[in-house]
Amino acid sequence: MYSPEEAADYLGVHVKTVRGWIRDGRLRASRLAGQRALRIRSSDLQAVLEPLQPGEQA
């Protein structure tokens, strides 16, 4: 599980981009019980790395 900051580093984007993707539903994230911090599964990061469909924007 990755924090948004770790996910941004892994994906090579700014943490604000990761948070925007989470807000927009492009990247799934969850909160661990009793914590405010978001966590992102590695499988969800891999899904973001899949090629975009024609006409989609990053």
mmCIF file of the N, C-alpha and C atoms, coordinates in Angstrom:
data_MODEL
# 
_entry.id   MODEL 
# 
loop_
_atom_site.group_PDB 
_atom_site.id 
_atom_site.type_symbol 
_atom_site.label_atom_id 
_atom_site.label_alt_id 
_atom_site.label_comp_id 
_atom_site.label_asym_id 
_atom_site.label_entity_id 
_atom_site.label_seq_id 
_atom_site.pdbx_PDB_ins_code 
_atom_site.Cartn_x 
_atom_site.Cartn_y 
_atom_site.Cartn_z 
_atom_site.occupancy 
_atom_site.B_iso_or_equiv 
_atom_site.pdbx_formal_charge 
_atom_site.auth_seq_id 
_atom_site.auth_comp_id 
_atom_site.auth_asym_id 
_atom_site.auth_atom_id 
_atom_site.pdbx_PDB_model_num 
ATOM 1   N N  . MET A 1 1  ? 0.850   -1.177 0.000   1.00 0.00 ? 1  MET A N  1 
ATOM 2   C CA . MET A 1 1  ? 0.000   0.000  0.000   1.00 0.00 ? 1  MET A CA 1 
ATOM 3   C C  . MET A 1 1  ? 0.894   1.239  0.000   1.00 0.00 ? 1  MET A C  1 
ATOM 4   N N  . TYR A 1 2  ? 0.498   2.215  -0.769  1.00 0.00 ? 2  TYR A N  1 
ATOM 5   C CA . TYR A 1 2  ? 1.276   3.437  -0.941  1.00 0.00 ? 2  TYR A CA 1 
ATOM 6   C C  . TYR A 1 2  ? 0.507   4.645  -0.406  1.00 0.00 ? 2  TYR A C  1 
ATOM 7   N N  . SER A 1 3  ? 1.234   5.602  0.111   1.00 0.00 ? 3  SER A N  1 
ATOM 8   C CA . SER A 1 3  ? 0.641   6.897  0.436   1.00 0.00 ? 3  SER A CA 1 
ATOM 9   C C  . SER A 1 3  ? 0.524   7.679  -0.873  1.00 0.00 ? 3  SER A C  1 
ATOM 10  N N  . PRO A 1 4  ? -0.267  8.750  -0.911  1.00 0.00 ? 4  PRO A N  1 
ATOM 11  C CA . PRO A 1 4  ? -0.320  9.564  -2.125  1.00 0.00 ? 4  PRO A CA 1 
ATOM 12  C C  . PRO A 1 4  ? 1.058   10.096 -2.532  1.00 0.00 ? 4  PRO A C  1 
ATOM 13  N N  . GLU A 1 5  ? 1.879   10.438 -1.564  1.00 0.00 ? 5  GLU A N  1 
ATOM 14  C CA . GLU A 1 5  ? 3.222   10.940 -1.866  1.00 0.00 ? 5  GLU A CA 1 
ATOM 15  C C  . GLU A 1 5  ? 4.080   9.847  -2.503  1.00 0.00 ? 5  GLU A C  1 
ATOM 16  N N  . GLU A 1 6  ? 4.009   8.632  -1.960  1.00 0.00 ? 6  GLU A N  1 
ATOM 17  C CA . GLU A 1 6  ? 4.767   7.510  -2.518  1.00 0.00 ? 6  GLU A CA 1 
ATOM 18  C C  . GLU A 1 6  ? 4.246   7.142  -3.902  1.00 0.00 ? 6  GLU A C  1 
ATOM 19  N N  . ALA A 1 7  ? 2.929   7.197  -4.076  1.00 0.00 ? 7  ALA A N  1 
ATOM 20  C CA . ALA A 1 7  ? 2.328   6.898  -5.369  1.00 0.00 ? 7  ALA A CA 1 
ATOM 21  C C  . ALA A 1 7  ? 2.772   7.912  -6.418  1.00 0.00 ? 7  ALA A C  1 
ATOM 22  N N  . ALA A 1 8  ? 2.825   9.182  -6.041  1.00 0.00 ? 8  ALA A N  1 
ATOM 23  C CA . ALA A 1 8  ? 3.269   10.224 -6.968  1.00 0.00 ? 8  ALA A CA 1 
ATOM 24  C C  . ALA A 1 8  ? 4.705   9.968  -7.404  1.00 0.00 ? 8  ALA A C  1 
ATOM 25  N N  . ASP A 1 9  ? 5.557   9.605  -6.472  1.00 0.00 ? 9  ASP A N  1 
ATOM 26  C CA . ASP A 1 9  ? 6.949   9.303  -6.794  1.00 0.00 ? 9  ASP A CA 1 
ATOM 27  C C  . ASP A 1 9  ? 7.026   8.098  -7.729  1.00 0.00 ? 9  ASP A C  1 
ATOM 28  N N  . TYR A 1 10 ? 6.267   7.070  -7.439  1.00 0.00 ? 10 TYR A N  1 
ATOM 29  C CA . TYR A 1 10 ? 6.238   5.853  -8.251  1.00 0.00 ? 10 TYR A CA 1 
ATOM 30  C C  . TYR A 1 10 ? 5.772   6.144  -9.679  1.00 0.00 ? 10 TYR A C  1 
ATOM 31  N N  . LEU A 1 11 ? 4.742   6.987  -9.804  1.00 0.00 ? 11 LEU A N  1 
ATOM 32  C CA . LEU A 1 11 ? 4.166   7.299  -11.108 1.00 0.00 ? 11 LEU A CA 1 
ATOM 33  C C  . LEU A 1 11 ? 4.897   8.416  -11.839 1.00 0.00 ? 11 LEU A C  1 
ATOM 34  N N  . GLY A 1 12 ? 5.752   9.143  -11.125 1.00 0.00 ? 12 GLY A N  1 
ATOM 35  C CA . GLY A 1 12 ? 6.485   10.245 -11.750 1.00 0.00 ? 12 GLY A CA 1 
ATOM 36  C C  . GLY A 1 12 ? 5.633   11.480 -11.978 1.00 0.00 ? 12 GLY A C  1 
ATOM 37  N N  . VAL A 1 13 ? 4.668   11.701 -11.092 1.00 0.00 ? 13 VAL A N  1 
ATOM 38  C CA . VAL A 1 13 ? 3.801   12.876 -11.193 1.00 0.00 ? 13 VAL A CA 1 
ATOM 39  C C  . VAL A 1 13 ? 3.799   13.605 -9.855  1.00 0.00 ? 13 VAL A C  1 
ATOM 40  N N  . HIS A 1 14 ? 3.212   14.780 -9.824  1.00 0.00 ? 14 HIS A N  1 
ATOM 41  C CA . HIS A 1 14 ? 3.118   15.561 -8.586  1.00 0.00 ? 14 HIS A CA 1 
ATOM 42  C C  . HIS A 1 14 ? 2.031   14.970 -7.698  1.00 0.00 ? 14 HIS A C  1 
ATOM 43  N N  . VAL A 1 15 ? 2.192   15.100 -6.411  1.00 0.00 ? 15 VAL A N  1 
ATOM 44  C CA . VAL A 1 15 ? 1.210   14.563 -5.463  1.00 0.00 ? 15 VAL A CA 1 
ATOM 45  C C  . VAL A 1 15 ? -0.171  15.191 -5.672  1.00 0.00 ? 15 VAL A C  1 
ATOM 46  N N  . LYS A 1 16 ? -0.228  16.438 -6.121  1.00 0.00 ? 16 LYS A N  1 
ATOM 47  C CA . LYS A 1 16 ? -1.526  17.064 -6.407  1.00 0.00 ? 16 LYS A CA 1 
ATOM 48  C C  . LYS A 1 16 ? -2.233  16.345 -7.553  1.00 0.00 ? 16 LYS A C  1 
ATOM 49  N N  . THR A 1 17 ? -1.465  15.829 -8.503  1.00 0.00 ? 17 THR A N  1 
ATOM 50  C CA . THR A 1 17 ? -2.045  15.056 -9.600  1.00 0.00 ? 17 THR A CA 1 
ATOM 51  C C  . THR A 1 17 ? -2.674  13.781 -9.061  1.00 0.00 ? 17 THR A C  1 
ATOM 52  N N  . VAL A 1 18 ? -1.959  13.088 -8.191  1.00 0.00 ? 18 VAL A N  1 
ATOM 53  C CA . VAL A 1 18 ? -2.484  11.858 -7.586  1.00 0.00 ? 18 VAL A CA 1 
ATOM 54  C C  . VAL A 1 18 ? -3.757  12.156 -6.804  1.00 0.00 ? 18 VAL A C  1 
ATOM 55  N N  . ARG A 1 19 ? -3.744  13.205 -6.008  1.00 0.00 ? 19 ARG A N  1 
ATOM 56  C CA . ARG A 1 19 ? -4.940  13.550 -5.227  1.00 0.00 ? 19 ARG A CA 1 
ATOM 57  C C  . ARG A 1 19 ? -6.114  13.910 -6.146  1.00 0.00 ? 19 ARG A C  1 
ATOM 58  N N  . GLY A 1 20 ? -5.834  14.567 -7.255  1.00 0.00 ? 20 GLY A N  1 
ATOM 59  C CA . GLY A 1 20 ? -6.880  14.880 -8.229  1.00 0.00 ? 20 GLY A CA 1 
ATOM 60  C C  . GLY A 1 20 ? -7.456  13.626 -8.863  1.00 0.00 ? 20 GLY A C  1 
ATOM 61  N N  . TRP A 1 21 ? -6.593  12.677 -9.201  1.00 0.00 ? 21 TRP A N  1 
ATOM 62  C CA . TRP A 1 21 ? -7.060  11.410 -9.769  1.00 0.00 ? 21 TRP A CA 1 
ATOM 63  C C  . TRP A 1 21 ? -7.937  10.666 -8.769  1.00 0.00 ? 21 TRP A C  1 
ATOM 64  N N  . ILE A 1 22 ? -7.564  10.712 -7.488  1.00 0.00 ? 22 ILE A N  1 
ATOM 65  C CA . ILE A 1 22 ? -8.376  10.067 -6.451  1.00 0.00 ? 22 ILE A CA 1 
ATOM 66  C C  . ILE A 1 22 ? -9.734  10.759 -6.370  1.00 0.00 ? 22 ILE A C  1 
ATOM 67  N N  . ARG A 1 23 ? -9.724  12.079 -6.334  1.00 0.00 ? 23 ARG A N  1 
ATOM 68  C CA . ARG A 1 23 ? -10.969 12.856 -6.246  1.00 0.00 ? 23 ARG A CA 1 
ATOM 69  C C  . ARG A 1 23 ? -11.870 12.599 -7.458  1.00 0.00 ? 23 ARG A C  1 
ATOM 70  N N  . ASP A 1 24 ? -11.259 12.481 -8.654  1.00 0.00 ? 24 ASP A N  1 
ATOM 71  C CA . ASP A 1 24 ? -12.022 12.282 -9.885  1.00 0.00 ? 24 ASP A CA 1 
ATOM 72  C C  . ASP A 1 24 ? -12.428 10.827 -10.119 1.00 0.00 ? 24 ASP A C  1 
ATOM 73  N N  . GLY A 1 25 ? -11.927 9.920  -9.283  1.00 0.00 ? 25 GLY A N  1 
ATOM 74  C CA . GLY A 1 25 ? -12.268 8.513  -9.428  1.00 0.00 ? 25 GLY A CA 1 
ATOM 75  C C  . GLY A 1 25 ? -11.382 7.733  -10.371 1.00 0.00 ? 25 GLY A C  1 
ATOM 76  N N  . ARG A 1 26 ? -10.357 8.352  -10.892 1.00 0.00 ? 26 ARG A N  1 
ATOM 77  C CA . ARG A 1 26 ? -9.446  7.657  -11.811 1.00 0.00 ? 26 ARG A CA 1 
ATOM 78  C C  . ARG A 1 26 ? -8.517  6.707  -11.064 1.00 0.00 ? 26 ARG A C  1 
ATOM 79  N N  . LEU A 1 27 ? -8.212  7.029  -9.820  1.00 0.00 ? 27 LEU A N  1 
ATOM 80  C CA . LEU A 1 27 ? -7.325  6.220  -8.989  1.00 0.00 ? 27 LEU A CA 1 
ATOM 81  C C  . LEU A 1 27 ? -8.052  5.896  -7.690  1.00 0.00 ? 27 LEU A C  1 
ATOM 82  N N  . ARG A 1 28 ? -8.139  4.614  -7.377  1.00 0.00 ? 28 ARG A N  1 
ATOM 83  C CA . ARG A 1 28 ? -8.815  4.188  -6.147  1.00 0.00 ? 28 ARG A CA 1 
ATOM 84  C C  . ARG A 1 28 ? -7.882  4.341  -4.957  1.00 0.00 ? 28 ARG A C  1 
ATOM 85  N N  . ALA A 1 29 ? -8.439  4.761  -3.851  1.00 0.00 ? 29 ALA A N  1 
ATOM 86  C CA . ALA A 1 29 ? -7.697  4.884  -2.598  1.00 0.00 ? 29 ALA A CA 1 
ATOM 87  C C  . ALA A 1 29 ? -8.653  4.582  -1.460  1.00 0.00 ? 29 ALA A C  1 
ATOM 88  N N  . SER A 1 30 ? -8.100  4.173  -0.343  1.00 0.00 ? 30 SER A N  1 
ATOM 89  C CA . SER A 1 30 ? -8.932  3.882  0.825   1.00 0.00 ? 30 SER A CA 1 
ATOM 90  C C  . SER A 1 30 ? -8.244  4.393  2.075   1.00 0.00 ? 30 SER A C  1 
ATOM 91  N N  . ARG A 1 31 ? -9.023  4.486  3.115   1.00 0.00 ? 31 ARG A N  1 
ATOM 92  C CA . ARG A 1 31 ? -8.494  4.892  4.418   1.00 0.00 ? 31 ARG A CA 1 
ATOM 93  C C  . ARG A 1 31 ? -8.441  3.661  5.308   1.00 0.00 ? 31 ARG A C  1 
ATOM 94  N N  . LEU A 1 32 ? -7.344  3.506  6.015   1.00 0.00 ? 32 LEU A N  1 
ATOM 95  C CA . LEU A 1 32 ? -7.234  2.414  6.970   1.00 0.00 ? 32 LEU A CA 1 
ATOM 96  C C  . LEU A 1 32 ? -8.093  2.744  8.181   1.00 0.00 ? 32 LEU A C  1 
ATOM 97  N N  . ALA A 1 33 ? -8.593  1.741  8.837   1.00 0.00 ? 33 ALA A N  1 
ATOM 98  C CA . ALA A 1 33 ? -9.483  1.927  9.985   1.00 0.00 ? 33 ALA A CA 1 
ATOM 99  C C  . ALA A 1 33 ? -8.864  2.850  11.024  1.00 0.00 ? 33 ALA A C  1 
ATOM 100 N N  . GLY A 1 34 ? -9.603  3.892  11.375  1.00 0.00 ? 34 GLY A N  1 
ATOM 101 C CA . GLY A 1 34 ? -9.163  4.813  12.413  1.00 0.00 ? 34 GLY A CA 1 
ATOM 102 C C  . GLY A 1 34 ? -8.099  5.802  11.979  1.00 0.00 ? 34 GLY A C  1 
ATOM 103 N N  . GLN A 1 35 ? -7.811  5.877  10.680  1.00 0.00 ? 35 GLN A N  1 
ATOM 104 C CA . GLN A 1 35 ? -6.780  6.797  10.201  1.00 0.00 ? 35 GLN A CA 1 
ATOM 105 C C  . GLN A 1 35 ? -7.350  7.715  9.126   1.00 0.00 ? 35 GLN A C  1 
ATOM 106 N N  . ARG A 1 36 ? -6.800  8.908  9.053   1.00 0.00 ? 36 ARG A N  1 
ATOM 107 C CA . ARG A 1 36 ? -7.200  9.854  8.006   1.00 0.00 ? 36 ARG A CA 1 
ATOM 108 C C  . ARG A 1 36 ? -6.415  9.627  6.728   1.00 0.00 ? 36 ARG A C  1 
ATOM 109 N N  . ALA A 1 37 ? -5.234  9.046  6.859   1.00 0.00 ? 37 ALA A N  1 
ATOM 110 C CA . ALA A 1 37 ? -4.324  8.911  5.722   1.00 0.00 ? 37 ALA A CA 1 
ATOM 111 C C  . ALA A 1 37 ? -4.898  7.989  4.645   1.00 0.00 ? 37 ALA A C  1 
ATOM 112 N N  . LEU A 1 38 ? -4.754  8.407  3.396   1.00 0.00 ? 38 LEU A N  1 
ATOM 113 C CA . LEU A 1 38 ? -5.170  7.591  2.261   1.00 0.00 ? 38 LEU A CA 1 
ATOM 114 C C  . LEU A 1 38 ? -4.088  6.577  1.934   1.00 0.00 ? 38 LEU A C  1 
ATOM 115 N N  . ARG A 1 39 ? -4.501  5.419  1.454   1.00 0.00 ? 39 ARG A N  1 
ATOM 116 C CA . ARG A 1 39 ? -3.580  4.387  1.005   1.00 0.00 ? 39 ARG A CA 1 
ATOM 117 C C  . ARG A 1 39 ? -4.056  3.874  -0.342  1.00 0.00 ? 39 ARG A C  1 
ATOM 118 N N  . ILE A 1 40 ? -3.094  3.577  -1.214  1.00 0.00 ? 40 ILE A N  1 
ATOM 119 C CA . ILE A 1 40 ? -3.381  3.159  -2.579  1.00 0.00 ? 40 ILE A CA 1 
ATOM 120 C C  . ILE A 1 40 ? -2.725  1.803  -2.809  1.00 0.00 ? 40 ILE A C  1 
ATOM 121 N N  . ARG A 1 41 ? -3.480  0.864  -3.333  1.00 0.00 ? 41 ARG A N  1 
ATOM 122 C CA . ARG A 1 41 ? -2.946  -0.476 -3.615  1.00 0.00 ? 41 ARG A CA 1 
ATOM 123 C C  . ARG A 1 41 ? -2.045  -0.435 -4.853  1.00 0.00 ? 41 ARG A C  1 
ATOM 124 N N  . SER A 1 42 ? -1.050  -1.303 -4.871  1.00 0.00 ? 42 SER A N  1 
ATOM 125 C CA . SER A 1 42 ? -0.139  -1.353 -6.014  1.00 0.00 ? 42 SER A CA 1 
ATOM 126 C C  . SER A 1 42 ? -0.886  -1.747 -7.289  1.00 0.00 ? 42 SER A C  1 
ATOM 127 N N  . SER A 1 43 ? -1.903  -2.599 -7.182  1.00 0.00 ? 43 SER A N  1 
ATOM 128 C CA . SER A 1 43 ? -2.674  -2.989 -8.364  1.00 0.00 ? 43 SER A CA 1 
ATOM 129 C C  . SER A 1 43 ? -3.415  -1.788 -8.961  1.00 0.00 ? 43 SER A C  1 
ATOM 130 N N  . ASP A 1 44 ? -3.854  -0.865 -8.112  1.00 0.00 ? 44 ASP A N  1 
ATOM 131 C CA . ASP A 1 44 ? -4.519  0.340  -8.610  1.00 0.00 ? 44 ASP A CA 1 
ATOM 132 C C  . ASP A 1 44 ? -3.523  1.277  -9.284  1.00 0.00 ? 44 ASP A C  1 
ATOM 133 N N  . LEU A 1 45 ? -2.286  1.300  -8.795  1.00 0.00 ? 45 LEU A N  1 
ATOM 134 C CA . LEU A 1 45 ? -1.246  2.098  -9.456  1.00 0.00 ? 45 LEU A CA 1 
ATOM 135 C C  . LEU A 1 45 ? -0.945  1.520  -10.835 1.00 0.00 ? 45 LEU A C  1 
ATOM 136 N N  . GLN A 1 46 ? -0.875  0.203  -10.920 1.00 0.00 ? 46 GLN A N  1 
ATOM 137 C CA . GLN A 1 46 ? -0.611  -0.438 -12.209 1.00 0.00 ? 46 GLN A CA 1 
ATOM 138 C C  . GLN A 1 46 ? -1.715  -0.124 -13.211 1.00 0.00 ? 46 GLN A C  1 
ATOM 139 N N  . ALA A 1 47 ? -2.954  -0.074 -12.745 1.00 0.00 ? 47 ALA A N  1 
ATOM 140 C CA . ALA A 1 47 ? -4.075  0.231  -13.635 1.00 0.00 ? 47 ALA A CA 1 
ATOM 141 C C  . ALA A 1 47 ? -3.944  1.632  -14.229 1.00 0.00 ? 47 ALA A C  1 
ATOM 142 N N  . VAL A 1 48 ? -3.403  2.566  -13.456 1.00 0.00 ? 48 VAL A N  1 
ATOM 143 C CA . VAL A 1 48 ? -3.212  3.934  -13.951 1.00 0.00 ? 48 VAL A CA 1 
ATOM 144 C C  . VAL A 1 48 ? -2.128  3.962  -15.025 1.00 0.00 ? 48 VAL A C  1 
ATOM 145 N N  . LEU A 1 49 ? -1.177  3.044  -14.931 1.00 0.00 ? 49 LEU A N  1 
ATOM 146 C CA . LEU A 1 49 ? -0.083  3.013  -15.897 1.00 0.00 ? 49 LEU A CA 1 
ATOM 147 C C  . LEU A 1 49 ? -0.483  2.416  -17.239 1.00 0.00 ? 49 LEU A C  1 
ATOM 148 N N  . GLU A 1 50 ? -1.644  1.757  -17.310 1.00 0.00 ? 50 GLU A N  1 
ATOM 149 C CA . GLU A 1 50 ? -2.102  1.190  -18.572 1.00 0.00 ? 50 GLU A CA 1 
ATOM 150 C C  . GLU A 1 50 ? -2.292  2.317  -19.583 1.00 0.00 ? 50 GLU A C  1 
ATOM 151 N N  . PRO A 1 51 ? -2.037  2.009  -20.847 1.00 0.00 ? 51 PRO A N  1 
ATOM 152 C CA . PRO A 1 51 ? -2.171  3.060  -21.876 1.00 0.00 ? 51 PRO A CA 1 
ATOM 153 C C  . PRO A 1 51 ? -3.567  3.671  -21.898 1.00 0.00 ? 51 PRO A C  1 
ATOM 154 N N  . LEU A 1 52 ? -3.605  4.949  -22.161 1.00 0.00 ? 52 LEU A N  1 
ATOM 155 C CA . LEU A 1 52 ? -4.881  5.659  -22.282 1.00 0.00 ? 52 LEU A CA 1 
ATOM 156 C C  . LEU A 1 52 ? -5.586  5.248  -23.560 1.00 0.00 ? 52 LEU A C  1 
ATOM 157 N N  . GLN A 1 53 ? -6.891  5.279  -23.537 1.00 0.00 ? 53 GLN A N  1 
ATOM 158 C CA . GLN A 1 53 ? -7.686  5.024  -24.725 1.00 0.00 ? 53 GLN A CA 1 
ATOM 159 C C  . GLN A 1 53 ? -7.607  6.259  -25.628 1.00 0.00 ? 53 GLN A C  1 
ATOM 160 N N  . PRO A 1 54 ? -7.720  6.088  -26.943 1.00 0.00 ? 54 PRO A N  1 
ATOM 161 C CA . PRO A 1 54 ? -7.688  7.249  -27.836 1.00 0.00 ? 54 PRO A CA 1 
ATOM 162 C C  . PRO A 1 54 ? -8.723  8.290  -27.416 1.00 0.00 ? 54 PRO A C  1 
ATOM 163 N N  . GLY A 1 55 ? -8.307  9.530  -27.381 1.00 0.00 ? 55 GLY A N  1 
ATOM 164 C CA . GLY A 1 55 ? -9.191  10.622 -27.019 1.00 0.00 ? 55 GLY A CA 1 
ATOM 165 C C  . GLY A 1 55 ? -9.200  10.961 -25.548 1.00 0.00 ? 55 GLY A C  1 
ATOM 166 N N  . GLU A 1 56 ? -8.603  10.110 -24.689 1.00 0.00 ? 56 GLU A N  1 
ATOM 167 C CA . GLU A 1 56 ? -8.542  10.401 -23.259 1.00 0.00 ? 56 GLU A CA 1 
ATOM 168 C C  . GLU A 1 56 ? -7.361  11.302 -22.963 1.00 0.00 ? 56 GLU A C  1 
ATOM 169 N N  . GLN A 1 57 ? -7.511  12.094 -21.908 1.00 0.00 ? 57 GLN A N  1 
ATOM 170 C CA . GLN A 1 57 ? -6.427  12.957 -21.459 1.00 0.00 ? 57 GLN A CA 1 
ATOM 171 C C  . GLN A 1 57 ? -5.860  12.422 -20.165 1.00 0.00 ? 57 GLN A C  1 
ATOM 172 N N  . ALA A 1 58 ? -4.583  12.672 -19.960 1.00 0.00 ? 58 ALA A N  1 
ATOM 173 C CA . ALA A 1 58 ? -3.922  12.227 -18.727 1.00 0.00 ? 58 ALA A CA 1 
ATOM 174 C C  . ALA A 1 58 ? -4.372  13.036 -17.549 1.00 0.00 ? 58 ALA A C  1 
# 
